[in-house]
Amino acid sequence: KAFTGTAISLLDYQKRISLDEKVTQYMPSFKLYDDCSSQLCTVRDLLCHRLGYETFQGDFLHWNSNLTRNQLINNLKNLKPALPFRYSYGYCNMGFVIAGELVKLKTDTSWEDYIRTHFFEPLQMKHTYTSYEQLVKDKNACRPYTLVDDKLVAINYANIENIGPCASINSCVRDMANWLILQLDSGRFNGQQLVPWPVIAETRTTMMNAGDVNSKMFPSRHFTTYGLGWEMYDYNGKKVIEHGGGTNGFVTKTKFIPEMGLGIIVYTNSDANSLYEALAVQIIDAYMNLPYRNYSNYYFDRYSSFAKAKQAKIDEARKI
């Protein structure tokens, strides 16, 4: 999502797309459930989770399906939002899918080719791609695992190319470290300004309150917001910029703190864990010289409770 948000921000900087223009100006066929939302929706609205949908609402239709991007976008007119437009934060993958199609409409190239030529290649991300076919053929790609009846089992890769602009980048820590170097150096990499600073800054500007900040584990947190593909919050007086990632059998976390020059990437090949978050926070505390807290126990206990409750529902359903 951060790559798509940055691509749109770059096109806005170049005056090829306006973040505050109506989506219908670029995509006349665009339509949400009601006419008012359809006419009001801007490009910016697509990228900050304020379309009125609850988090992941409708995703079972989009995820790992054989529908095209256009079919998925056209179906939004049939999906009734749970909340009023721009009322509250609801994580919406489809907003980024639409944004990816806007890249195609305004550049005469695909979203895939655009991010490859503007980001992957200049950042020397040689083992990063968006193709499901390439993932399946990649002999160096790790296998995904999930829990089935309390046992880890290998599963197939999810084919999510049709929703690529929100989720289909396959990469590795070495490549993504270069993406974080660019983020930490104000858009520069190897001494060259690859992305103008105003473009980077726009993606980190608060667009939407992203939820409750009350937390027993992190009582000093005062805000959690969303920009254009990045989530942001304060921690121990520093601004943390981050995003999680997840698909069948994989969960990841990318965090960085510009004030400290610190970037953290944690990738895991099982969706049955909270290590990806616990390890990232543990590293931040170490760099900040904060008193040690056992995040492994905290996150493991929380995940275990969730997993047990989920398994209980599955066992109960099997009795029907």
N, C-alpha and C positions, 0 to 999 in steps of 0.2 A: 504493500500500500504506500509506503514511503517513496518508492520509485515512481509510482503513478502520480502521487501528489506532487513530487518534484518535477515530473515531466509537464504537468499542467501548469505549475507555477512558472516554469521556464517559458512555456508558450504564452502565458500571460505577460511576462516580462518583455517578450519579443513582439507583443501586440498582435499575436495571431489568434489568441483566445482571450476573452475577458472572464476572470473568475466571477464577476458580478453580473454577467450577461445571463439572460434566461436560456435554459437548456434548449428550449424549443426554437431559439434563434439559429442554433446549429443543427438541431435534430428535430425537424418539424413534426415527425411522427411520435415524438416522446409523449407519453401519457401515463400519469399515475392514476390512482383509484378515483380521485375527484378532480374536477376541472380546475378548481381554485389552486390546489397544490401543483397541478401540472403547469399552470401559467406562471406561478410565482417561483418555482424551483430554479435556482441558479446553479452554475457550475460549482461554485463554492459549497453549496448545500450538499452536493453529491459526495464531497470528500471529508465531511466532518460528522457524519452519522446523526443528522437531524431531519430525516425525511418523514419521521412519524412511525416508523416500524419499530417493534420491539427487537431487542438483540436476537439475531439469527432468525427472525421471522421469515418464513418461506424458504429457508436455506435447504431443506430436504428436497425441494424441487430442483434447486440449482446444482447441488453438490454431486459430483460424480455421475452426472446425467449425460444423455446423448443429445440434449437440446442445444441449438446454436446460441451464440450471444444475442443475436437479433430476436430469436424466439423468447429467450429469457427476459429481455428488455420489454418486448411487446406484452408479455404476460403480467407485467407490473400493474397494469390497469385493472387486473382482476384480483389483486392482493389488497385487501382492506387493511389499512394501517390500524394498529392498536391505539395509537396516540395521535393528537393533533400535529399538524405540520410544524416543524421547528419548536415543538413544545419541550421535548426532553431528549436526552441522548439514548439512541438505540443502535447498536452495532449493526451496520448494514453493508454486507459485501457487494450488493448489486450497485450501490452508488459508484464504486470504483470500476465496476465492469462498464457502466455507462461512460464514465470518464475515459476509459481506455478506448472506447469507440469514438469519442470526440477527438482523441489524438489521431485516429485513422481518418476521420472526416476532414480535419484541418491541416493535415500534413501529407496526404496522399501516400502514406505508408502505414504499416500496421503498428499496433502498440508494441508488439514483440520486436520489430526491427528498430523502432524508435529508441527503446531503452537499451537495446544492444549497441547501437551506434553512438548514443549520447552518454551512456554510463558504463556498460560492461567493457567495451573495447578500450576507451581512454583510461579506465581504471585497471586495465590488465586483469580483468576477471575472466580468466581463461577456462575455468571449470564451472561456469554459470550459464544456465540456459533456461528456457521456458517450455520446452517440448516434452510431452509425455513419452513419445516414441524414443527420444534420446535418453530419457531417464531409464526406460525399460532395457535399453541396449547397453547402458553404462555399466561396465563390469566393476567399476570402483564405487558405485553408489551403494549406500548402506540399505539394509532391509528394514521395513517398518514392523513394529510389534505392538500388540495390544493385549489386554487381559480378557480371557474367556474362562469363566468359572474359576477365577482366582489363579489362572495359569497364563504365563506369557506365551503367546503364539504368533508366529509370523503371518502377515497378511499381505494382500496385493497392494500395489500402489494405486492411489486414487487418480483417475484421469480428470483433472480439473482445468484443462486447457480452455474450455469454453468460458470459464470465469477467470481467465489468466490475469487480468489487471489487478485483481485483489489477492491472488494466492498462488500463482503457478511458477514462481521462480525457484529453481533448484540450484543450490550453491554449496559452498563450503566455507569454513572459518577463514582460510587463507584469503579467499577472494573478498569475502564480506568485510575483512579487516581493512581493505583498501577503501571500501565504501565509508567506513567509519572514520578513516583518516581524512577523507574529503569533508565529512561532517564536522570533524574537530578542527579542521584548518580552514574554516569559512569558505568551503567550495574549492579549495586548492588541492592538488595532488602532484607530487614530484615537481614542485615549484611552479606549476601552471594553474591558472584559474580556469578550471573546467566548468564550473557552474557559478554564475555571478552571485555575490553575497546576498543581494536583495531577494533572489529566488530562494535561497536557503532560509533566510529569515522569515519569509512569508509562510513556509511550511511549518515553522515553529511558533507562529502567532496563534494565540488562543481563539478558537472559533466556537467552541461549545464546552459547557461544563460537562465533565465526563463521569459524574457520579459522586456518591457519598465518600467523604474523606475520613469519617470517624473510624478509627482502627486502634484496637488495644495494642497491636504489635508496633504500630507506627503513629504514636500520639502526636508527634510534632508535625505531621503532614497537614498543610493548610489548603491545598488545592489539588485537584486532578482535572486536567482539561485535555481537549483534543484539538490539534491543528489540522494540517492537510496531510494525513497519513502518519502522524506522530502523536503519541500520548505524552503528556507532560505533567510533572508534579514536583513539589519541593521536598527535599530530604536533607535534614541537618543543615539548613540554610543554603543549599545548592539546588539548582534546577536540573532535574533529571529528565532526559528525553528518551523514550523507549517505544518498543512495539513487540508484542508477542506474535508468534506464528504457529499455526497448527493445521495438520491434515491427518488423514487416517494413519496412525502409527508414528507420528512425529509431533513434537512440541518444541518450540524454540523461544529464546528471548534475546533481544538486542537492546542494549542500554548504553547511553553515553552521557557524560557530564562535561560540557564544554569548558566550564571554569576550572576543571581539574585536568583537562586533557586526557580523560579516562574513557575508554571504550571497552565494552564487555559483550561477548557473544557466547551464548550457550546453546548448543544444538543437541538434541537427544532423539534417538530412534525408537522410542516407545511413548505412546500417549498415556501411559499409566504411571505418571510420575509428576512430581513438583520440583524436581532437582533443578530444572531450567530456571526457575525463579529463585529458589533458595540459594543456589550457588552464586547467582548474580548479585544478590543483596549481600551475601557474605563477603564477596570481593569488595564491594563498595565500602562496607564497614571497615574492612582491613585498611583500605587506602585512606579512609578518613580518621584512622586511629581511634575508632569508637570501641567501647567495652565489648568484649565477645558475647554474642548471643547465639545459641544453638538453633539456627534456622532450619537445619535438617530435621530435627525433632518436631519443630513447630509445623512445618509444611507437611511432613510425613503424617503426623497425627491428623491434620486437617484433611489430607487426601484420603487417608484410610477410612475416615468417617464417611466421606462422600462415596468411596468405592463400596463400602459395606451396605450403605443405603441403596445404592444402585443395584447391587447384586440381589438384595432382598426383594426389590421390585421385579427383577427378572425371574427369580424363583417363584414368586407369587403368580406371575403371569403364566408360568408353565403349568400351574395347577388348574387353570381354566379349561 
